[in-house]
């Protein structure tokens, strides 16, 4: 599935029913990133402080690369 050609109504319906996950390292679910795995190999990422804001959408492969970069320390500042 190409995330850039998704029907906005499809996205809205999936996000409305999404099961958002928060890191077990989070302190009460605030100030953290939340993730939801949607149908069709789409992953949504949002800020827990702004759950009504638009999430970032990734394909499974993009999300795996993002998480891998974090695990390898590639996304650190400086």
Secondary structure, DSSP 8 states (H G I E B T S, - for coil): --GGG--HHHHHHHHHT---EE-TTSSTT-SSEEEEEEGGGEEEEEEGGGTTS--EEEEHHHHHHHHHHHHTTTT---
